Amino acid sequence: MAKDKKMIDDVASMIGISPSWINKYTVVTLLFIVWVTFFDKHNIFAYQRLKGTISRMEEEKKVLEADIAQAIEDREDLRNNQVKFAREKHLMHLPGEEVILIEQTEKK
């Protein structure tokens, strides 16, 4: 029993805490915290990975919502003026007409 008390005092002095803090409740609590932090199915690393996945998917959702808005706008444009849509988007032309494309280059 004296050896156990001496060992507890040595461990407490190495850690830098009072020997009265070392008991079965603090040891079990510490082991529980270590287990949940590193070894559990829902540990810190899995949480961080899921958090990164969620943020990446939210960014992708914003891009897809913008694409959907553009598609809805194109659909309304198509319904309202089919000839204009066909000429501008698909470069279609009537017989006897010429289509001239002018490409703009960026200045460096």
PEZISUL-V891077 format. One line per field, one symbol per residue. phi: phi as a letter, one per 20 degrees, with the letter a starting at -180 (. if undefined). psi: psi as a letter, one per 30 degrees, with the letter a starting at -180 (. if undefined). Layout:
phi = ???
psi = ???
//
This chain:
phi = .ffffffffffffffncffffebffffffffffffffddffdefffffffffffffffffffffffffffffffffffffbfffffffedlebegnddddddeedeed
psi = eeeeeeeeeeeeeeehlkfffjlfeeeeeeeeeeeeeeflehaeeeeeeeeeeeeeeeeeeeeeeeeeeeeeeeeeeeeeieeeeeeeeghlllkflkkkkjkkkkk.
//
